[in-house]
Amino acid sequence: MATECYSQLGFGFQPKLVVDFAGGTLTTDAGLLLVREFDEQLGLSRDVVSRVTDPRDARYVIHELDALVRQRLYQIAAGYEDVNDADRLRHDPTFQTVAADGRTTLGSQPTLSRLENAIDWPAIQRLARTGVDWFCAYAYGPDEHPADLVLDLDSTDDPTHGTQQLALFHGWYDQHMYHPLVWFEGRTGLLLRTRLRPGRDPSAACVVDDLRHLLGPLRRRFPHTPIFLRGDAGMATPAVEAKLEAERIRYVLHQSRLQGSRRRARRAGAPAVRSNQPAGLHSHQLLASGQTLAAPTSHPGQGRRHGPRPQRPLHGHQPARPRRRSRRLV
């Protein structure tokens, strides 16, 4: 005899209280609906789709390009960055709603992987310009011009756990990884550009090339706004500094020694930064003071020496060291 199943359970003490076990299809990512509405207002995902060419034969296409791109974008936005997650999320009602019509099953992992690997190099370069294009369009109003723009750049580690192409061992991070380069605008915190680099690339690799792609759109949109740049010691290479000075970009790059910064400043024909900067002076303070060269930054607690170095005594004239008195324990 089959067991009788109940989808609802009522309570005699409270007739209005009903427990329902037939919940239907559930989702835990309903917040993406608000993101989708914001996206619809600005047309962000539509812009991404317009930058990608679809090389597939239309006779065999089941999932449209815009649905696949939105599916991948919203998976990443919700924290599902692995393409394998698509095999489960393709049936999720929220993802079906934000990526397609809400009823169609979305693309699987092989479908998304084939799409990503089929994107050609011109489309990749168009996608790389998305961040700075959106910044120029939406960060400020049409008649609004900021007092300055601050380019914050840094490299980071993206660990790998397989045999991905160009996933190489990096000695500093002690792991196999990619070494991405990321650019932000310091006043707004908005992302301007990213570049995925091989794991062994130095920190300053491709910085000069990225500057060529960033400065043009920013100067066309903000022609009278000064541009500053902040970076750590890994970015302080002669090629980067020469590019910044040729473009007349004021910059602050961390230096390991103040004397090294002075020597580079003298070779460039610019006045050296004085050594009496107070401890803990940060990049934004140097920029606000109008300094036009690379200056070292220090942070409280690092114990970095400021001011002139003490003179070493000449040979044969070593100063006598005071004798320490020993105490005898009784």
N, C-alpha and C positions, 0 to 999 in steps of 0.2 A: 504494500500500500504506500502510495507516494505521500511524502510529508507535505502538509498544507503550509504555504508560506503567506505571510501577511506583509504588505507594503506600508501599512499605516498602523499605528497603535494609539488608542485613545485612553483617557484616564477618567474614572468616574468622579473623582473629587473636583475636576476642572474640565468640563465638557469642551471648552474652547481650545484646550491644549492637545495638540496632535503631533506625534512623532512620525515623520515620513522617511521611509528607507529607500524610496525611489527617487534619488536625487538627480538622476540623469547625468549628462556630461558636465563635469565640473572643471574649473580653471583656477589657478592661483596667480595669474598675471593680468587681472582685470585692469590694473593701473595703466597698462599700455594703451587703453582706449583714449585716455587723456593725452598721452603723447601723440597718438595718431591724429587727434583733433588739432593739436598744435602744429603738427607736420602738415596737415591739410591747409591750414591758414597761410603758411609761408611757402608751401610747395617744395620742401626740402628733399623729400625722397623722389619727387618728380624730376628735380634737377639732377640727382645722382643717376637716375635711369637715363636721362637725356645724354649723359656723358659716356654711356656704355653702348657699344655696338653689339648686336645680336647676330652671331655667325651661323646660327642653326637653320636648318632647312624647315621652312614654315609648314611643309606637309606633314612633318612628324612632331610638331610642337604640341605638347599637352599643357604645360605650365607657361604662362606668358612671362616676358622678361620683367615687367614691373612687379608682378607678384613674387618672383624669385628674389629680386633685389630687396623688396620690402621685407620678405621673410628673413633674409640674412641680416638686414639692418636691425630689425626688431629683436631677433635672437640675441645679437651682441648687446643691444641696449638693455635687455632683461637679464644679462649675465650668462647667457648660453653661448659662449664664444666658440665652442667645439662644434664643427659641422655635424658630428655624429648625433648631436641633440635633435637634429631635424627629423630623424626617424620616429621620435616620440612626439615632438611638438607639431608635426604636420597635421595631427588629428586634434590639436587643442583648439577649442572654439574661439579663444581670444586671438590667437595668431591667424586663424582663418579669417577673422573679421578685419584685423588691421592690415593684412597682406593681400587679401582677395575679397570675395563677395560674402564670406561667412559660411558658405556651404561646401566649397570645393576643398578637397584634400590637397595639401600643399606638397611641394617638392621634397624628395628624399635626399639623404646625404649624397649618394652618387650624382644626382641631378645638380645639386649645388656645387659639388666639387668640379664637375665638368664645366659649369659656367665660370667659376673663378679661374680655372686654368685656361679657358678659351679667350679671356680678355687680352687684347693686343696692347702693345706698348703705347701707341698714341692715346688709347683710352685710359691707361694707367696714369699718364701725364695729365690728362684732363681731370681725373679724379684727385690727383695730388693738389690741384689748384682749388679744390672745393672749399677748403677751410678759409683761405685768404679771400676768396670771392664772397663767401657768406659774411665774413667780417666786414668787408667794405660795404656790403648791401644792408646789413641789419644791426651792426654794433652801434651805430650812431644814426641820428636822423638825417634827412637829406641836406638840411642847412646847418647841421651841427658839426663842429670841428674841435677835436680835443686839443688840449694844450700841448701834448706830446704823445708819442707812441713808444712803448718800451718792448723790445723784442727780447724775450727770455728763451734761451735755448739750452738744452741739456741732452745728454745721452742716457739711456737706461738699459737695463738688461731684460731680455725676454727668453727665459730658460726653455730649452727644448729637451724632449725625452725620447727621441727616435733618431732616425737617420735622414732628417730633412736636409734638403740641398742648402749648402752654405751655412749650416748650423755648426759652428766651429768652437773649439775650446778657447776660452778667454782666461788668461792667467790671473788677472786682477779679481774677477768674479769667481774664479775657480769652478767653472762649469761650462758645459756646452750650451750655446745660446745664440740668439741674434742680438744685434747691438743697435736698436733703433735710435734715430735722432728726432727729437720733438721740439717744436717751436710754439710758444704761447705769446700772447700780448699781455704784458705785465699788469696794465691798469685794469683790464676787464677780466683777465684770466681765461680768455677764449683761445681755443686751439687754432693755430694758423696753418700748420703743415707738419707732416710726419714723413719719415723715410725709413724703410726697413733695410738694414745693412747687414753684411756678413758678420759673424761673431767675432772675428779678429780685427775688424776695422778700428782704427784709433778714434778717439772721441771727436776730433775735428774733421774727420773724413766727410766730404760732400757739403761742408758748411758754406764754402764759397759758391758752389753751384746753387744751393738753396737760396742764398741771398739774392742771386740774379732773378729768381722766380718770385721772390717776395717784395723786393723794393719797387719794382715797376707798378704793380697794382696799388700798393699802398700810397705811392707818391702821386699817382693819377687821381686817387680818391681824396687824398689829404695833401694837396700840393704845398701848403704853407705850414704844415705841422712838422716840427723836428722829430727825428727818429733816433732813439737810443738803443743800445744793446747791452745785455748783461750775460755773462757766461762764467763758467768755472775755469780752473787752470788748464783743463784738457783742451779748451778752445783757443788758448793763447799760443798760436803758431804764427810764424812770419807771414804765411800766405793769407791767413784770416785777417791779421792786423793790417796788411797792405791793402786788402780789399776794402776794409772798413774805412781806412783813411782816404783811399781813392774815391769812395762814395760819400765822404764827409759825414760819416756816421759817428756820433759820440758813443764811446763804449767804455765799459768797465769789465775787465777780465781779471780774475784772481791770479796773483803771481805768488810763487813760492818765496821769493825774496824781493824786497823793495829795491835793492841795488840793481837787480836785473831789469826791473821796470825803468829805472833811471837811465841805464845804458841804452835801452831800446828807444826811449824818448829822445835822448841826445842824437842818436843816429838818424831819427826821423826829423830832426831840426825843430822839435817842439820843446817848450819849457818843461822841466822835470817836475813831478809832483813832490811837494815838500814832505819831509819825513816827519813833521810834527802833527800828523793827523791823529786825533784821539783814538784810543783803543775802542774796538767795537764799531767802527764806522762802516756802515753797510752801503750797498751799491746805490740804493735810491738816494741816500744822502749825498754821495759823490756826484750823482747826476744833477741833483738840485743845486749843488754849489757851482755848477758850470764847468767842471773839469772836462777837458776834451781828449784826455789820453787814457791809456790803460793804467789802472791803479789797483794795487792789491787790496783785497778785503780781508778783514780778520773778524773773528767772532769771539765774544767774551768766553773766557775759559780755556782758550787755546794756548795761552801763554806766549804769544808771539811778541818778539822784541820790537819796540818802536824807537825811533831816534837813531843817532849815529852809533856805530859800534865802538866799543872801548878799544883804545890803542893797545896793541900787544907790546910788551917790553922788549928792548933790544937784547941780543945775546950777551951774556956776561953781566947783565944788570938785572937779574931776577930779584924781585922784591922779597924781603925776608918774610916768611910766614910766621904769624904769631904762634907761640907754643901753647898747646892746650894743657891745662893742669889736670892731672888724673886724681880722681877721688878714690880714697881707699875705703872699702866697705868694712865696717867693724862687725 
